[in-house]
Amino acid sequence: MSPANARSWPCNLGLAAASFLIVLLIFEAALRIAGFSYTSFFEVDPYVGWKLRPGSEGWNRSEGMAYVKINSAGLRDREHTKAKPPNTFRIAVLGDSMAEARQVPIEKTFWSILERKLAACDTFHGTTVEVINFGVSGYGTGEELHMLREEVWDYSPDLVLLAFTTANDISDNSRKLDAGNIAPHYYFRDGQLALDDSFKRSRGFAVKSGAAWRFFIRLSDELRTVQLLNKAKNSLTLAHPATRTKRQDAEYERGLYHEVYLEPVDPDWREAWEVTEQLIQTMRQEVEAKGARFLLVTLSTGIQVDPRARVRENFMRQLGVQDLFYPDRRIQAFAQSNKIDTEILAPQMLRYAEAHNDYLHGFPNARMGVGHWNEDGHRVAGELIAEHYCSQSKH
């Protein structure tokens, strides 16, 4: 190498690095101007598989639009003291993404509306009603039971409300139908529920528990470019044939099994239902043993409450069913036989949707009629739950 070349290569390397940094800064600025955001709200947990990451915040624009902030306790809610204030009636809400409700502003969620409506109920005259949201996307009843045991009791709730998503909670409770997820599952062994926590030995859990992954996530808090890389990685993972499932490929709504609308004939689905019912019963027993009340609320799916009768009828014809309320009827019958206080929302929400020709699921920036509740869906649900509990508490 000539002396001139020897002197020039560090300069060339420096110029290349500076050029790369300038391009990166321009790209980062462009992402921010465009409003791109893909915050990672989760961290792994040895008890529930994953939970919301305390202090994480960012815009959700993929379905609906809301600025999401996770409080210091890892809840999608405002800050709450663990010690219950005097003269306060506390409600703990357990649920999945329908309760986390990242698609709408916090004041528009069903649990915020429930809090305001109950405050106006004669039953609570002179008492402060405080609703605390423990909902986490992707949770099934098993994870919610763990959340109850590990987090909820620290807040001394008077009522535990299980927001049960018929759309996917049954399949999420199955270690066969939900295989591959970093999550605990339950199954029957000698007639009793047994815990399968093998997720803690999975490669995915090990990677996301490591320092390198935590550094990557912290870096993504600061850089939209890293968020874009994380989104690309997740999209490629979901698109890979090895990770695709029948649930992901569902014709009407991605992420849901259509079998939930049918009486189960497959052994895996039968077990999933039996495990689900036993988990609900276990949760109810533990809540009542603590001296609190338990309320089971079944939510709705987009197709169940689609205001267009022809769309529902076409879907029912494809499935060969007379209506779309099999999971709701089954949960209601199970609850009645076990004397569990229950509110079934879907049939009531369908009546509202038809009467007002209103979509209760879906958003203009995604797809109307599918996905999570929009602001109207949350409002109607919150009002119905408040009306139910207000009338029940008078007896």
N, C-alpha and C positions, 0 to 999 in steps of 0.2 A: 504494500500500500504506500503510495507516495505521501510525503509530508502534507501536501495540500489536501489530499483526500482524508488523511487522518484527522486534520483539523476541522474538516467540513462535516463529517458524519454526526458529531454531537449537535452541531447547529441544525442539520437536517432533521434529526430526531426531535430536537426541541421545537422546531417549526411544525413538524407533524403533530406533536402532542398539543401544541397551542391551537392548531387548526381544528383538531378533534374536539378540544374543549370548547372552542367558539361554536362549532356546529352543535355540540351537545347543549350549550346554553341557549342557542337559538331554538332548537327543537323543544327544550324544556319550556321556554317562554311561549312558544306556539301552542303547546298542550294546555298551558294555563289560560291563555287567551281564549282558546276554544272551549274552555270549561271542562276538560277531561278530568275525571276523578275515578279512581278505583282503589279506595282505601281497603286495607286488610283489617277487618274488625275482629278477627278471631285469633286465639292462641290455644294450644293443646292443653289438656288437663287430664290427669290420671284417673279422675273419677267419672267425668261425663264425656270424655273424648276430646271435646273442645268447648270453649266458652268465649264470651265477648271480652275483648281486650280493654281493660280499664284505661280511660283517657283517650282512646282512639276516636277520631272524628273525621268527617268528610262528607262530600255530596254524594247522594244516591240519585243518579239520573237514568239508569238503565230501565227502570220500571217506575213510573211516577217521578216525583222530584221532591226531595227533602234533604235538609242538612241534618246529618245524624251525629249525635254525640253520645258516647258511652260514658257513664258516670264513673266515679272513683271506685265503686264496688263491682264494676263490670256489668251494669244493667243499662239497657236502653231506656233511660228514665232520668228525671231530675234527681238531685241528691236527696237522700233520705237518711235520717238518723236511725241507728239500729234500735236504740231505746224508744219505745212507743210513747209519744207525748200523752199527757193526761187527757181524758175525755175524748179519745180518738178511737174510731172503729177502723181497723186496718184490713185491707183485702190484698192478698197476694195472688197475682195472676201467673199461672204456669202455662206455657204453650211453646209453639214453634215460630216460624217466620210470620205467621198470621198475627201473633201477639207481639213479636218484635216490631213488626209494622214499619220497616225501614222505608216503605214507599210513600208515606205521608208524614206531614209535620206532627210532632209529638202531641200537640193540642188537638189534633184531628183523629187520634187513635181511639178505638172503642173503649179502651180502659180509661183514658182521660175523660171521655164523654160519660162513661159509667160513674166516675167519681163526681162529676158535676151534677148529674141527674140524681144520684142518691143523696147528695147534700141537700137537695130540694124536697126529698121524701119526708113525710111526716114522721116516719119511724125514727129518723136521725135528727129530729129537731133539737138543736142545742148540742149536737155531737159533731165533731169533725170527721169526715170520711176521707180516708187516705188510701189510694190504690197504688200498689207497687208492682211494676212489671218485671217479671223474671223470664219473659219469653226469649228464646234463642233460636235462630234459624236452624232447621235441620233436626231439631230434637223430636224424639218419639216419647212415648209415655215412660219408658225406662229411664231415659236421661232426665225427664221431668221429675221422676221419683227421686233420683239422686240429687237433683237441684233442691227439692223439698228438704231432704235430709241434711245437705251440706250448707245451704245458704238461707233458705226461707225462715227456718225457726229462729234465727238470730234476730228477726224483725217482729216476732210475737204477733203474727196475724190472728185476727178473729175469724176470718173466712178465707179459705183457699179455693180459688176458682181455677178449675182445669179447663182451658180452652182447647177442646179436642178437635183436631183437623181430620175429618173422615177421609179427606183426599189422600193422605199418605201416612197418617199415624199408625195404621194397622200394619202396613208394609214396613215402616221404619222400625217397628217392634220385632221384626223377624230377622234372625241372624242369617237366614237363607235368602230372603227377598231383599235384604239390605246389605248383603255381603260386600265386603271391601271397604266399607266406611269406617273411619276411626271413631268407633262408638261402642259402648257396652251394650250387650243384648242379653235377653233372658230366654230361657227355654225350660221345658219340663223335664225333671229328672226324678223318678220315683214319685210322680204325681205332685211334686212341689216345684216352685219356680227356682231355677238355678241361674247364677250369673256367669256369663261368658265375657270375661274382660281380656280376651286374647289380643285386642287391639293394642294393648300396651307393649306387646312384643312385635308389632308390625314395623316394617321399614319406614312407612310414612310417619308413624308416631315418633320413631327415633330421629328421623331427619328434622321434623318440625319441633322437636324438643331441644335441638342442638343450638350452639352459640352462633353458628354461621347463618342459620335460618332466622334467628332472632335479630341478627344484625341486618339481614336483608329486609326484614319487615320494618325495622326502625328507619332504615334508609328510605324505604318507600313512603314513610310518613312525610319525608322532606322533598322527595323528587317524584314528579309525575312520570318521568321517563322510566323509573324503576316500577312504578305502578303499571305502566303499559306493558313492560316485560312480564310482570306477574300475571296480568290479564291474558296475554298471549300464551303463556305457559298453561294456565288453567283451561283455556279454550282448546288447545291442542290435546290436553289430557282427556277432556270430555269427548273430543272427536275421534280419539283412537279406538279402533274396533275392539280392542281388548277390554276397554272400560265401558263400552256402550251396553245398555240393558234395554229390556222391553219397556221398562218404565220411561227411560229417556226418549224412546222412539214412539211413545204413545201418539196416536193420530190426532186426537182432539186437543190435548194439552200436554206439552212436554213435561216430563218429571212425574207423571201420575200413571198408576196402573188402572186400566179400565175394570179389572176384576173386582174392585172395591164395590161396584154397583151390583154385583151378582152374589147370590148365595154360594159360598165356597164349596167346590167339589175337589179341588187340588189339596193334597195333604199339607203342603206348606202354608196355604192360605187358611186352612182349618186351624193349624197350630198358631198362626199369627193372630187370628181372632181370639183364640183361647188364652194366649199369653196376654193379649191386650186387656181382655176382660179381667183377668186375674191381677194385672198391674193396677187397673183402676180400683178394684176392690181393696188391694193392699194400700194404695194411697188413701182411700177413704178411711180405712181403719186406723191408719197412722195419724191422720188429721183429727179424727174424733177422739183418739186416745190422748191427744194434746189439749182437748177441750175446745177445739175450734170447729167451725161448720165447714162442710164441703159442698161445693156446687160444681156439677159437671155440665159444661155447655158445649154442644156440638155445633161446629161452624158450617159453612157452606162451601161448595165448589162452584166454579164459574158456570158449568153446564147445568147444574141443578137450578140456578136462579137466573138463567139467561131469559130475558124478556121475550125472546122470539120463540113462539111455540113450535114453529116448523123446525128450528134448529134442534130443540130438545127432542122432538118426535123422530127426526132422522137419526139422532144418536141412539135413542132407545130402540129403534128398529134394527140398527146395526148390532146392538148388544142382545136383542131378543128379550127385552124387559118391558114391563108395563109402566114403571115409573123409575125415578132415579134416587129413591130414598131408602134403598135397602139398608145401607149402613146406619142411617138415622133411626129407622124402625128397630133395628137390632139393638143398638145402644139404648134406645128408650125402653125396650122390653127388658133388657138386662138390668137397667137402673130401677125400673119399677119392681122387679122381682127381688131386688136387694135393698129396696127402700132408700135409693140414692136420689137426692134432689137434683133434678135435671131440667135443662132448658134446651129444646131442639130448635135451632134457628132456621135451618134451610127452608122448610115449607112456608114459614112466615115471611121470610125474605123473598121467596118466589112470588108470593101474593103482592108484596109491595112492588117488586120489579115489574110485574105485569100491569098493576094498576097505574103505575107512573111511567111505564115504558122506559125504564131506567136500568142501565148496566151498573151492577154493584161490584163487579170484578173488572179489572183491566184499566188501562190508561192510554191516552192518545199517543204517547211516545213508545208504546209497546204494542198491545193488542187489546181491544175492548172485548169484554166477556170472558176472559181467561186470566189466570194468574191470581194475584192477591186482591184483597178488598181495596177499592179506591175510597175516597173520602165519604161518598154516599154509603158505601157498604159498611164502613166503620161506624158512621152515625146511626144507621138503622140498627146495627148489631148492638151498639152501646145502649141505645134507647130500649130495645127489647129486653136485654139482660137486666137493666135497671128496673123496668116495669115488673119483670118476673120476681126479682128479689124484694122489691118494695111490697108487692102484694103478698109474697110468702111470709115476710117478716112481721106482717100484721096479725098472723094467726097464732 
